[in-house]
């Protein structure tokens, strides 16, 4: 069977779970009872054993495929000799409420698919090949009132297509003429105990499907409406904001790093990880993006998730959390699955929970300080929690760690980790000064100055002309592109400029891509190579703008946005020819695109851009200083 390109899949989301739809009409990834649950369809990870829900127009081919504008309703046009048909499909959501609820979308917990004949006559065929439990179990279909129930995964399929069981498959077909339509509705159990806790709609007809799809499209458009961004790549920025909303878990506001597991960073390689968690390295960028794009409610909700569930009362900061704030997770290999295009192993869970990543402390404080800059608000009850994070960083900053890239080759003194320890201390000091909570800050100030001096002394290699991955190693690390972005040094500092230049030379892959680091030269404890890292490629754009090289930044940005997937979605990594690699769609990449676009837009106001990199209040972005 065909292995489809990673970025040819369409994402569907109801903010509780997600689905990926392949170009041939197969739902090839779908997990229950939520996005971090076990797969029911996983053909994207094994074309023979993974399972899929196919919906095809016989004797026809796909001629057009796109989302309805500003939605996650997918429209696919099929055309054949005898007729044409339109397929609309979505994970259904209800429109948001007003006021404080504007950023909320209510999941209906139903995957809706509607087929309408638009010319001539067509025959539609569907096959539901469910493989519950990550394809470790067989389905158990039983007919019930008005539909079919699958007892293992907790599914129920209803509609106006006649269905029947053939072995483990649920199959059906319908003949349609011009103007006729059929609907299919796959309801899933969504409670953590395997049971529903509210009444799902009893949809069964094409009319029900049409109403549900109309409501879903209206809900997504209403969510997007507050975003008035019209700068560089405005369509992609809107789509990226929609992706971030699609990946924001409805129960808590946690941000999925990606809705998939084990899509390879190099086809045939072993760098295949489960990204269905929230990583705190996304925190500052996510808060900034949501506020600047008109979605303050989502930014606030994410910050509350971060502080209340991931930081408060936690013995030490983990680099990641589960979607409900879980602080641990076992990593397992699913040996029965062959992996995407034979890329093994297939993993679920992620042992990075157990790593020490000191940069995490900086990302948490960056998100809190960003929130304060953008709102002028901070709950007084949060200050003890924030103070505890900074105090812990004072104790930890001089320790070796696994670093932002979660290396498995042993702890090192990663320069990026030291820089983000400085960020933690610097933002903590700024908040304390603003809140008149300066008692005992001498220790923080001394630590901040010590980290800064040590990085300049031990983290920069004069002969190489660049900051390096870790003390004592003469190797480059693209995460150090953030040195000017976080204000550790100015963007035009000669050491910063030369670091950017060395990264663009030595880690380059084509006109605009860069790798995180050279996997042949840096021992990260993992075999094989990987593609170029898209977040870092967008960060080059930002660093160039801060260095005053705006035209070069725009050229790179234009190349990157010109190589987005056909549905406006990015994976984690990319080959030089534009082939997508890694988990998909990737929140980190879409955050990087938004940051690069906003930076290019802000480049027209140099004073504002400089103020922001210094983390000062910016007129038009920040509220006035409180009286």
N, C-alpha and C positions, 0 to 999 in steps of 0.2 A: 504494500500500500504506500501511497505518497506521503513523504515527510514534507510538510508545508513550511515555508520560511517562517521564522519566529514572528516577525512583525507583520505577517499577512493575516494574523488572527485578530479578530475584533473582540474588544473587551465589552462585556455587559456587567452591570453592577446594580444592586439595590442597596448598597452600602452595608449589607450584612454578609452577603456572599458575592461571588463573582463567577463569570463563565467566560470561556474563550471559544469563539466560533471560527472555524476554519473556512477558507475560501470555497470549499466544496459543500458547505451547508452543514457540516458536522459540529455539534457542540463537543469539543475535544478536551475541555477541562471544566470541572464543576465539582465543588466540595460542599459537604453538609456536615453538621447543621449550620456552619458558618464558613468564612473564607479559610480559616485555619484548620478546618476539619478534614476528614478523610474524603478522598475523591470518589465520586460515582462514575464520572467519565474522565478518562486520562489517556486518550489516544495520543495526545501531544507527547507523552512520555513512553508510549509503546503502541505502535500501530496495530499490533496483533492482539495484545492482551489488555490494553488500557480501557477500551470501551468508548462509545460515542453515541450521540443522538443525531442521526442523519435526517435531513429534510431536503429532498431533491425534486426537481421537475424533470421527469424522464424525457429523453430526446432533446434536451435543451442545455445551454451552457450559460454561465454567469457572464453578463456583459457590463454590469455596473454594480458597485458596492460602496456604500458610504453611510455615515451617520446622518440622520436628520440634523440640521444645523443646531449646534449648542445643546445636543442631547446625547444620551447613550441608547438611542433607538436605532438599530441597524436596519438599513434598507438595501435589499439585494434584488436585482433585476435579472431574470432568466429569459432567454430567447431561444426559440427553436423553430423548426420548419412550420409547425402547425399552430404555434401560439406563443404567447409571452405571459409571464407571471411576475408579480411583485411579492417578495417576502419581507415582512416587518417583524422584528423580534426585539425583546427587551426583558430584563428582570424588572418587574413592575414596581414602581414607587408612586406614592400619593404626593400631591403638591404640598409645598411647605406652607406653614401658617404665616401670619404676619408678625411684625415686631421682633421680639427676641427669638422667635421660632423660624426666622427667615432662612437660616442656614440648615434647618432640619429637613430631612426627606424621610418619609415613612415607608419602609420596606413592606411590600405586600406578600413576599415570600413565594412568588410564583414566576416561573419563566414562561413568557407568553410568545407564541409564534403564530402569525397569521399569513396565509397565502391567498392572494387574489389574482384571478385570471384577468389580464388587461387586454388581451387580443386572442381571437381564435379559440382554441381548445387545448387544454393541458392535462396531463396526469401527474398528480403529486404523490410521492411515496415517502413514507417515514419509517425508520427502524430505530427503536430504542434498545441499545445494547448496553444496559447498565451493568457495571462491575463494582459493586459496593466494597467499602473497606480497602481503598487503594488497590482494587482488583484482586483482593485475596478471597472474596466471597462470591457466590452465585446469587443472582437476583431471585426473588420469590414474588411473582406477579399473581394477583387474584382480582377477578372482576368484582366491583362493588357498585353501589347505586350510581349510575351515570358515569362510570369511569373504571380505571384500573388502579389498584393499590400495590405498591412494591413494599413488602414488609421488612426487608433487611435494612435499607437505607432510609425508609420512611418517606417514600415518594408517592404522589398520586397524580395520574395523568387523565385528563378529561378533554373532551372536544367534540367536534362534529365530523371527525374522520373515523370510519369503522376500523376498529383495532382487534387484533387477536394475538394469541401467544403461539410462537413457533420455537420450541425448545426454550432457551433462555431469552429469546428476543420477543419484543412486543412490536408488531408490524401493522401497517395499515396503508391504504391508498384511497385517493379520491379523484374523480374526473370532474373537471371544471370547465365551464364555457365563459365567454366574455362577461365580466361583471360579477361572477360567482366567487365566493370566498369560503374558506374553512379556517377554524382556529384550533390551536392546541395549547393546553395550559398544564404545566408541570409544577405542582405544588411540592414544597419540601418541608420536612420537619425542621424547625429552627431553634427549639429550646435546647439548653445544654444537657438536659436529661433525656433528649430524644423525643420529647413531646412538644406540641405547640402550646403556647400560652395565650393565644388570642384566636379569634375566628377568621380564618382565611376566606376570601371571597369564593363563592361557588360558581366560578366561571366555567362555561361549557360550550359556548358558541362563537362563531365569527364575530357577531355583534359585541359579545362580551370582550373578545380580544381587541376589537377596534377601540372600544371605550377605554380599556386598560392602557393601550398604547398611546391614545390621545392624552390621557391623564399623565402618563409617564413623560411624554415629550413636553407637556406643559410644565411639569414639575422641574425638569432639568433647565428649561428656559427661564423659569422664574428664579431658579437658584443663580443662574449666570447673570441675570439682569443687572445686579448692582455693580458689576465689573465694568467700569468705564474706560479701561485701558485701550488706547488706540496708537501705541508706539510701535517700534519694530516688531515684525512677525506677530501682529496682534491676533490673528486667527489662531496661531499655534499657542500663544500665551493663554487665550481663553480655553483652548482645548486642554492645555496643561493644568489650568486651574480646575477644570472639570475632572481630570484624571485624579488630582489630589482629593477632590470630594468623593469620587468613586472609591478611593482607597481608604477613606476615613471611616472607621468602624462605627456603626450606628449606636452601639451600646455604650461606648466610652469616649469616642473621638480619637482613639489611637490611629496612627497612620501606618497602614501596611507598607512595608518597603517595596513589595511587589506581591501580586496575588498568586504566584506560582512557586514551585520548587524544582530545582535540578535542571532548569534549562541551561545548557553548558556555556561557559565563558570561552570555550574553544571546542568546536564539534569534534567528538571523539575523545575529549579530554576528561579529566577527573575533577575539575573545579566546578562542581555542581552542588549548589547549596539551597537550603530551604529559606526563602525570604519572607515567609508569611508571618512576620513579627514586626514590631516597631523598633527602630534603631534611634537612639537619642542623638546621633550625629545629624539627623534630619531636623532636629528641633528648631534651632534658630532660623534656618531657612524657611521652614514651614510657617512659623509665626509671622515672619516678615512678609512672605508671599500672600498669605491670607488677608492680612490687614491692608496691604498696599493694593490688593485687587478687589477690595470692597467686601470681604467676608470676615469681618471682625468676630462674629459669633463663633465661627469655626476655629479661629485662632485662639480665642478665649477658652473654648472647650478643650482644645488640645493641651493648652498650658495647665488647665486644671487636672487633666488626666496625668500629665507628666509629674506635677508636684504631689497630687493626692495619692496616686497609685504607684508611682515608680520611685519617688524620692522620700516622701515623709515616712519616717519610721523604718526605713530600710538600713540594714547594717552597713552595706557598702553599695555604691552605685554599680549596677550591671550596665553593660553597653547597650542592652536591648531589653525588651519586655514583651510578654504576650499581649494579645489584644485587649485583655481585661486586666492587665497589670501583672500577670504572672512573672515571677522572678527566676524561673528555671525551666529547663526543657531538655529532654533526652534526645540525642541525635542517633538515628537508626538508618540502616541501609535496607532498601526494598530490593532484594536480590532477584525477585521474580520479574521485575520490570527491566526492559532492555535499555531504557533511556532514550532521550531525543536523539534520533539518527545514530543510535548505538552508543551514546555518551553515558558511561557508567562511572560511579554508582549513582543510583537514584536515592536521595536522602530525604528524610523527614525529621524535623527537629534540628537544632543547631547548638553545638557545644560552645559557641562563642558566649553563651550566657555566663560561663564560668571564667572567662578571661578578665584580667585587669586591663582596662583601656583608660588611661588617665585623661585622654582628650574628652571623655564623656563628661567630666566635671565642667570643662569649659563650655561644652555644647549646652548643658543645662543652664549655666549662668548667662550664656549669650541669649538664650531664648527668654529668660526672665527679664534681662536688661532691655532687650529689643521690645518686649511687651510694654515695659515701663516707658521707653522712649516714644512709642507709638500711641500710648494712651494716657500717660501721666498717672496711671493707677497701679497700685500693688496692695493686695489685701494685707492688712497689718498682721494677720495670723500666719502669713507665709514667711515673714522675715526670719523666725527661728529656724525654719526648714532651710531657707537659703543660706543663712549663716552657717548651719551645720555642713552644707556642701563645701563652702569656702574653707572652713576649718579643716575638713578632711583633706582637701587639696593641699593645704599647707603642710600636712604630714606626708602626703604621698608623692609630691611632684618630683622628688629626687630619685624615685624608684624606677627600675626598668619595667616595661610592660609589653603587651602584645601589639600595641599600636592600632591606628584607625583601620588598617587593612586586615586586622585579625590574623596576623601571621601565626603559624603553628610550628615555627622553628626555634622557639625559645625567646624569653624576654630580652629586650634591648632598650637602650635609652633612645627612643624614637624622638626625633626633633619635633615632629608635629605634635606629639603628646606634650612636650615641654611648652610649645607655643600655646597650646590650648589650656595648659595649667596657668600660664600667664593671663590668658583670656578670663579664666575663672576668677583669679585674684583681682584683675583689673576691673571687671564688671562688678564684683562684690564690693570693692572699694567705692566705685562710683555710686552704687545704690546706697551704700551706707552713708556716704556724704549727702546724698540727696534726701535721705530719710532722717537725717540728723541722728544717726545711730553709730557715731564714730568711736565710741568707747572701745579701747583695745585694738584699734586698727593698725597700730605700729607694726605688729607681727605680720599682718597681711601685706603692708607696704614693703617691709623688708624682704619678704618672700617674693613679691612681684619683681622687685629690682634684682634680686638674686637670679631668678629664672631668666630674666631678660639678658643679664650679663653673661650667664652661662651659655645660652643659646648662641649669642654672638661670638663667644670665645671658642666653643667646642662644636657648634652645629654648622659653622660656615667653613668651607675648605677654600683657602686662597688660591691654591693651584688649580683646582677645578673651576673656581669662580662661581660657586653655587652653595646654597644650603644643601645638606645631605640627609639621607634617610635616617641615620642614627649616628651617634658619636663613634668615631673611629672608622667608619665606612665611607669610602669615596664614591658613593652611588646616589643617584638622583631619586627624588620622590615627588610626584606631582601634587601630593596633598599640601606641599609647601607653597603652592601658588596662593594659598589663603593667607600667607604672612601679611601682604598689604591689605587684603580684604578685611581682615579683623583689626587692622591698625597697629600691628606689632612693629612695623616699619612703614614709612611712606612708600607709595607706589613707584616713585622716581628715585628711591635710594639705589645707588649703584649695585649694591649686593642683591637687591630684589630684582632689578632689571637683568642682571647677568644670570640670576637663577632662572628667570622666565626664559631667557634666550637659550640656556643650556638644555632646559626641559624641551623646548620646541625643536631643538636640534637632535638630541640624543634619544628622546622618547617619542619622536614623531612617527606617525603612520599616515602618510598621505598629506593632503593640503591643510587639514585642520584637526586631525585626531592626534591624541597623545595617549601613551600608556601610563599606568600608575607608576610603574617602576620596571626595570629590566629583570624579568623572572629568570633569565639565564645567569644573572650576576648577583641577585639578592636571594639568599637562602630563606625562603618563607615557609619551609617545611612541607611544601605541596609540590607534587610532580607536574610537569607540563607547563605550557604557556597559557596565554589568555589574549583576548582582543584588546583593542584600545578602549579606554574608559571614558564614557561620554560626559559624566559630570566634570572630570578634570579638563576635558576638551572645552567645555563651556567656561570653566574657570580661567582658562587661558585668555578668553575674550575679556573677562572682567579685569584680570591683571594687566592686560595691554591698555585698556582704557585708563586705569589708574596710573600707568606709566606715561600717559599722554600720547599713545600710539593708536588713536581711535580708528583711523582708516584701516590699519591692519586688523584691528579687532573686528571691524564690520565685515571684512573679507572672510575671516574665519567663521564668523557667525552666519553669514549667508550660506557658506558651504554646509554647515551643520544643519541649518533648517531646511536646506535643499535635499538633505538625505534622511528626512524623517520617514517613517513607515507610511504605507499607502493610506492608513486610517488616522494619521496624525499622532501616532504613538511611538515612543522610544523604549527600547530595551536598556539594559545596563551597559552593554559594550557593543562594539562594532568593528568589523574588518574594514580595511582601507577602501574596498569596493562598495561599502554601504551595507554589507550583510549584517543583520542584527544578531547579537549574541547575548546570552545571559537571561536572567529572569525578566519578565515582561508583563505589562509595562512597569517601568522602574520609577518610583517616586523621586529618587535622588536625581535622576537625569532630568525629569520635568521641573524639579526645583532649580537645577542648574540653568536650564533654559530661561526660566522666569527671571532669575537673578541677572543673567547676562543681558536679557532684553531690557530690564529696568535700568541697568547700569548704562547701557547705550543711550537710553532715553534721557537719563540724568546727566550724561556727558555734556549736554547743551548748557548745563548750569554747573560750572566747575566748583563754585563755592558750596553749593548744596552737596555735591558728590564728596568733596573733601570733608565737609562737616559730618557726613554719614560715616565715612571710614574712620573718623575719629570718635564715632559714637556720641555725637552731639545732637541736640535737637535741631531739626531742619524745618523751616517754615514751609507749610503746605503738606508736610509729611507727619511731623510731630505736632501735638497740641501745644498751646502756649505754656510757658512755665507757670506752675501753680503759684498763687499769691501767698 
